[in-house]
Amino acid sequence: MALAGIGSSLARAEDNDLVLSRLGDISGTDVVGSNLKFRALSSELGVVMAPRMSEPADTLGFGGFEFSADVAFTSINSGEDYWRVLESSPSSDAGSHGDSSMSTTGLFVKKGIWLPLPSFEVGIGAVHLGQSRLWASQAYMKFGLHEGYHELPLPSVAVRGGVSRMMGSEQLDLTVASIDVVLSKDFGVAGMFRVSPFVGWNWLIIVPRSEVIDKTPQIDSRDDPMDSNMNFVFSDQDDIFRNRLFFGGKLKYYIFTLGIEAAFALKGSSVDDKAGTDLDCRDLDPSAPSPNCDATDSAGAQSTFTTTLGLDF
């Protein structure tokens, strides 16, 4: 009995775990998922779990290693109806579905290399969403187009690409790709510190895919064969695009580093254009839900603030 109690406790859902069945509406004997809400939720969650690249443009160099840990807080529009998918928000009538921000923690290792091009850097890591069982495995690469000329009044420039793959949800597959351009300038301070302020633009490509979702998990279809009609999936969505602007700085003393970054994601605007219809999902009659409509990303603007500690060898 004691072991069973421990297993039950470990399996208990946490506040930020996802219950996507709340975005499905029963229509007759079937369930229809809301494309509009699914797109907005995936868009905002994608920004929360996006690849972490809080670094200036200069690479670590051929022999360089860096180990780092970070903490980030990303705002969400928790007052919107699509956030009622959070385990902590069982009521669709709630004015706010959880906190206005989500915290994530990450661990990363990065390495400077010479191939396939000079001034190249790669990194891997993992990010955990606080108060949930959700994780994301992440990888990135950076190519320094111009770096190392610290005595000249010119910034270092790099292009970077990254990918984040969310794990831990049986209802949602979420992949986020990231492409950005970053400019930075390295300065020496008092002969002891190196300071590298940076600024850049980031383009996120969010790819959500729904797994099979049970609208009535409390009913066993073996007891009620008609309950199988309560299983549904959200229609595959066109890729979601978000733009972010970011700036920050990195301070280095000996092998110790401290970094801060602020990133601002603009409102969502990309459209899931379903073939064979021009119907806007926002014009649907609530009493007659349909998956055959075009869903515009209604995600609001978001901000992310990240603090990073590292060891740079």
C-alpha positions as CSV (number, residue, x, y, z in Angstrom):
1,M,0.0,0.0,0.0
2,A,2.8,2.4,0.9
3,L,4.5,1.7,-2.5
4,A,1.3,2.3,-4.3
5,G,0.9,5.6,-2.5
6,I,4.4,6.7,-3.5
7,G,3.7,5.7,-7.2
8,S,0.4,7.7,-7.1
9,S,2.2,10.8,-5.7
10,L,4.9,10.6,-8.4
11,A,2.3,10.3,-11.1
12,R,0.3,13.3,-9.9
13,A,0.1,16.1,-12.4
14,E,1.7,19.4,-11.5
15,D,0.3,22.9,-11.9
16,N,1.8,23.7,-15.4
17,D,1.1,20.3,-16.9
18,L,-1.2,20.4,-20.0
19,V,-4.8,19.2,-20.2
20,L,-5.5,19.8,-23.9
21,S,-8.9,18.1,-23.7
22,R,-10.3,21.4,-22.4
23,L,-9.8,22.9,-25.8
24,G,-12.2,20.3,-27.4
25,D,-15.9,21.0,-27.7
26,I,-18.5,18.2,-27.8
27,S,-20.5,18.4,-31.0
28,G,-23.2,15.7,-31.3
29,T,-21.4,12.4,-30.7
30,D,-17.9,13.7,-31.5
31,V,-15.4,16.2,-30.2
32,V,-14.0,19.1,-32.3
33,G,-10.7,20.7,-31.2
34,S,-10.4,24.5,-31.4
35,N,-7.8,25.2,-34.0
36,L,-7.7,28.9,-33.0
37,K,-7.0,28.2,-29.3
38,F,-4.5,25.4,-30.1
39,R,-2.5,27.7,-32.3
40,A,-2.4,30.5,-29.8
41,L,-1.4,28.1,-27.0
42,S,1.3,26.5,-29.0
43,S,2.7,29.9,-30.0
44,E,3.0,31.2,-26.5
45,L,4.3,27.9,-25.1
46,G,6.8,27.8,-28.0
47,V,8.3,31.1,-26.9
48,V,8.6,29.7,-23.3
49,M,10.4,26.6,-24.5
50,A,12.4,28.3,-27.3
51,P,16.2,27.6,-27.8
52,R,18.4,29.4,-25.3
53,M,21.3,31.3,-26.9
54,S,22.0,34.1,-24.4
55,E,25.5,34.8,-25.7
56,P,27.4,37.5,-27.5
57,A,28.6,37.1,-31.1
58,D,32.2,36.0,-30.3
59,T,32.6,32.2,-30.3
60,L,34.6,30.3,-27.6
61,G,37.5,29.7,-29.9
62,F,38.9,26.4,-31.1
63,G,39.9,25.1,-27.6
64,G,37.1,26.7,-25.7
65,F,34.6,24.9,-23.4
66,E,31.7,26.5,-21.4
67,F,29.4,24.9,-18.9
68,S,26.4,27.1,-17.9
69,A,23.2,27.1,-16.0
70,D,20.4,29.6,-16.4
71,V,17.0,30.7,-15.1
72,A,14.4,32.4,-17.2
73,F,11.0,34.0,-16.7
74,T,8.7,34.3,-19.7
75,S,5.4,36.2,-19.6
76,I,2.2,34.5,-20.9
77,N,-1.2,36.0,-21.4
78,S,-2.7,33.9,-18.7
79,G,-6.1,35.7,-18.8
80,E,-6.8,34.2,-22.3
81,D,-9.1,31.2,-22.5
82,Y,-6.5,28.9,-24.2
83,W,-4.4,28.9,-21.0
84,R,-7.2,27.0,-19.2
85,V,-5.3,23.9,-20.4
86,L,-3.0,24.2,-17.3
87,E,-3.6,21.6,-14.7
88,S,-4.0,24.3,-12.0
89,S,-6.9,25.9,-13.9
90,P,-9.8,23.4,-13.9
91,S,-12.4,26.1,-14.5
92,S,-13.0,27.6,-17.9
93,D,-14.7,30.6,-16.1
94,A,-11.5,31.6,-14.2
95,G,-10.4,35.2,-14.9
96,S,-6.8,34.2,-14.9
97,H,-5.4,30.7,-15.6
98,G,-2.3,30.6,-13.4
99,D,0.6,33.1,-13.0
100,S,1.4,35.7,-15.6
101,S,4.8,34.2,-16.2
102,M,6.5,30.8,-16.4
103,S,9.9,29.9,-15.1
104,T,12.4,27.6,-16.8
105,T,15.8,26.4,-15.8
106,G,18.5,25.1,-18.2
107,L,21.8,23.3,-18.2
108,F,24.2,23.6,-21.2
109,V,27.6,22.6,-22.5
110,K,29.2,24.5,-25.4
111,K,32.3,23.9,-27.4
112,G,34.2,26.0,-29.9
113,I,35.4,24.0,-33.0
114,W,37.2,24.7,-36.3
115,L,35.0,22.6,-38.6
116,P,33.0,22.8,-40.8
117,L,34.1,26.5,-40.8
118,P,36.5,28.6,-38.7
119,S,34.9,30.5,-35.8
120,F,32.3,27.8,-35.2
121,E,30.6,26.8,-32.0
122,V,28.1,24.1,-31.0
123,G,26.1,23.5,-27.8
124,I,23.6,21.1,-26.3
125,G,21.4,21.3,-23.2
126,A,18.1,20.7,-21.5
127,V,15.5,23.0,-20.1
128,H,12.8,22.3,-17.5
129,L,9.5,24.1,-17.2
130,G,8.8,24.9,-13.6
131,Q,5.9,23.2,-11.8
132,S,5.5,20.6,-14.6
133,R,6.9,17.4,-16.0
134,L,7.8,19.1,-19.2
135,W,11.4,19.2,-20.5
136,A,13.0,20.3,-23.7
137,S,16.2,19.0,-25.2
138,Q,18.1,21.7,-27.1
139,A,21.0,22.1,-29.5
140,Y,22.4,25.1,-31.3
141,M,25.3,26.2,-33.5
142,K,26.9,29.6,-34.0
143,F,29.1,30.9,-36.8
144,G,31.1,34.0,-36.2
145,L,31.1,36.1,-39.4
146,H,33.3,38.8,-37.9
147,E,35.0,38.5,-34.5
148,G,38.1,39.1,-32.5
149,Y,38.9,42.6,-33.8
150,H,38.3,44.2,-30.4
151,E,40.6,47.1,-30.9
152,L,38.7,48.3,-33.9
153,P,35.4,50.3,-33.7
154,L,33.5,47.4,-35.3
155,P,31.2,44.9,-33.7
156,S,31.5,41.2,-33.8
157,V,28.7,39.6,-35.9
158,A,27.4,36.0,-35.8
159,V,24.5,34.0,-37.2
160,R,23.0,31.2,-35.0
161,G,20.6,28.4,-35.4
162,G,19.0,26.3,-32.7
163,V,16.3,23.7,-32.1
164,S,14.2,22.8,-29.0
165,R,12.2,19.6,-28.7
166,M,9.6,19.4,-25.9
167,M,9.2,16.1,-24.0
168,G,7.0,15.0,-21.1
169,S,3.5,15.6,-22.6
170,E,1.4,12.7,-24.0
171,Q,-0.9,15.2,-25.8
172,L,1.4,17.6,-27.5
173,D,4.5,17.4,-29.7
174,L,6.2,20.7,-29.9
175,T,9.4,21.6,-31.9
176,V,10.8,25.1,-32.0
177,A,13.5,26.1,-34.4
178,S,15.4,29.4,-34.0
179,I,17.5,31.5,-36.4
180,D,19.0,34.8,-35.4
181,V,21.7,37.5,-36.0
182,V,23.6,38.9,-33.1
183,L,26.0,41.8,-32.8
184,S,28.3,42.4,-29.8
185,K,31.4,44.3,-28.7
186,D,34.0,43.1,-26.2
187,F,35.6,45.5,-23.7
188,G,38.2,45.1,-21.0
189,V,37.5,46.7,-17.6
190,A,40.2,47.5,-15.1
191,G,42.4,44.8,-16.5
192,M,40.3,42.2,-14.7
193,F,36.9,41.8,-16.4
194,R,35.7,41.3,-19.9
195,V,32.3,42.8,-20.7
196,S,30.4,42.0,-23.9
197,P,27.1,43.8,-24.5
198,F,25.0,42.3,-27.4
199,V,21.9,42.9,-29.3
200,G,20.0,41.0,-32.0
201,W,17.0,39.8,-33.9
202,N,15.5,36.3,-33.6
203,W,13.0,34.4,-35.8
204,L,11.2,31.4,-34.2
205,I,9.5,28.6,-36.2
206,I,7.1,26.7,-34.0
207,V,5.8,23.3,-35.1
208,P,2.9,21.9,-33.0
209,R,1.5,18.4,-33.5
210,S,-1.4,16.9,-31.5
211,E,-1.5,13.4,-30.2
212,V,-4.8,11.5,-29.6
213,I,-6.6,13.2,-26.7
214,D,-9.4,11.7,-24.6
215,K,-12.1,14.2,-23.8
216,T,-13.5,11.9,-21.1
217,P,-10.6,10.1,-19.5
218,Q,-12.7,9.1,-16.5
219,I,-14.8,6.8,-18.8
220,D,-13.4,3.5,-20.0
221,S,-14.4,2.7,-23.6
222,R,-14.5,-1.0,-22.6
223,D,-17.4,-0.1,-20.4
224,D,-19.0,2.3,-22.9
225,P,-18.1,1.6,-26.5
226,M,-19.5,5.0,-27.6
227,D,-16.9,6.7,-25.5
228,S,-14.3,6.1,-28.3
229,N,-16.0,8.9,-30.1
230,M,-14.7,11.2,-27.4
231,N,-11.1,10.8,-28.7
232,F,-9.9,13.5,-31.0
233,V,-6.8,15.2,-32.4
234,F,-6.2,18.8,-33.3
235,S,-5.7,19.3,-37.1
236,D,-2.1,19.7,-38.1
237,Q,-1.2,23.4,-38.2
238,D,0.9,25.3,-40.6
239,D,4.2,26.4,-38.9
240,I,3.9,29.3,-36.5
241,F,6.3,32.2,-36.9
242,R,7.3,34.7,-34.1
243,N,9.8,37.5,-34.1
244,R,11.9,38.5,-31.1
245,L,14.2,41.3,-30.4
246,F,16.8,40.8,-27.6
247,F,19.7,42.5,-25.9
248,G,21.9,41.7,-22.9
249,G,25.5,41.4,-21.7
250,K,28.1,38.9,-20.6
251,L,30.6,39.6,-17.8
252,K,33.7,37.4,-17.5
253,Y,36.2,37.2,-14.6
254,Y,38.9,34.5,-14.9
255,I,36.8,31.4,-15.9
256,F,33.6,32.7,-14.3
257,T,30.8,34.2,-16.4
258,L,27.6,36.1,-15.6
259,G,25.1,36.8,-18.4
260,I,21.8,38.6,-18.5
261,E,19.4,38.9,-21.5
262,A,16.0,40.5,-22.2
263,A,14.0,39.2,-25.2
264,F,10.7,40.6,-26.5
265,A,8.5,38.5,-28.8
266,L,6.0,40.5,-30.9
267,K,2.4,39.4,-31.1
268,G,1.6,36.4,-33.2
269,S,0.1,37.0,-36.7
270,S,0.8,33.9,-38.8
271,V,-2.2,32.0,-40.2
272,D,-3.0,28.3,-40.5
273,D,-4.5,28.3,-44.0
274,K,-6.8,25.2,-44.3
275,A,-7.3,24.0,-47.9
276,G,-10.7,24.4,-49.3
277,T,-12.1,27.1,-47.0
278,D,-11.8,30.8,-46.4
279,L,-13.8,30.7,-43.2
280,D,-12.0,32.5,-40.3
281,C,-12.1,30.5,-37.1
282,R,-13.0,33.7,-35.2
283,D,-16.3,33.8,-37.2
284,L,-17.5,30.4,-36.2
285,D,-20.8,30.0,-34.3
286,P,-19.8,28.7,-30.8
287,S,-22.7,26.3,-31.0
288,A,-21.3,24.7,-34.2
289,P,-17.6,24.1,-33.9
290,S,-15.6,23.0,-36.9
291,P,-12.0,22.1,-37.7
292,N,-12.4,23.4,-41.2
293,C,-11.4,27.1,-40.7
294,D,-8.4,29.3,-41.0
295,A,-6.8,30.0,-37.6
296,T,-4.9,33.3,-37.1
297,D,-2.3,33.2,-34.3
298,S,-3.8,35.4,-31.5
299,A,-0.9,35.0,-29.1
300,G,0.0,38.2,-27.4
301,A,3.4,39.9,-27.0
302,Q,5.8,38.1,-24.6
303,S,9.0,39.0,-22.7
304,T,11.7,36.7,-21.4
305,F,14.4,37.7,-18.8
306,T,17.3,35.3,-18.4
307,T,20.2,35.1,-16.0
308,T,23.1,32.8,-16.8
309,L,26.1,31.6,-14.7
310,G,28.9,29.7,-16.3
311,L,32.4,28.4,-16.4
312,D,34.4,29.3,-19.5
313,F,37.6,27.3,-20.0
